[in-house]
Amino acid sequence: MGIKISARINRLVDKPDMQVKAYASVSIGETFVVHGLRVVDSENGLFVAMPSSSYQDKDGNTQYKDIFHAVTKSGRDAVQTVVLNAYHAELQQRQSASMDVSEDAAEVEPEPDPVMECF
């Protein structure tokens, strides 16, 4: 029996010049939740970056260290797959929630609200 992994997109980043496209959380086995995963668009396509912390090394350079990561390739692939699937679903939902209004439709006056007419 495998461990159930699910993902949720917490926030989409709507800035074309940013590499980070979304922030996500994953639930692992209905026991743990990890926040701060990032969907990143790189030259090689989308990937999931794990939450990390930064520190200064002895030479004063900023270094990053993952504070959560998969131990196996299959674990990493599973997290990446569920987060990217959630990301694409969120984009699809956002796209279907928006609606184009033609110029003809914009000129039509809305009918009065029947509830408001009762007063």
Long-range contacts (C-beta under 8 A, 24 or more apart in sequence): 3-28, 3-29, 4-28, 4-29, 4-30, 5-29, 5-78, 5-79, 5-82, 6-82, 7-37, 7-79, 7-82, 7-83, 7-85, 7-86, 8-86, 9-39, 9-86, 9-87, 9-90, 10-35, 12-90, 12-91, 12-94, 20-49, 21-46, 21-87, 22-87, 22-90, 24-48, 24-83, 24-86, 24-87, 26-79, 26-82, 26-83, 34-68, 36-68, 37-79, 37-83, 39-83, 39-84, 39-87, 46-84, 46-87, 47-80, 48-79, 48-80, 48-83, 48-84
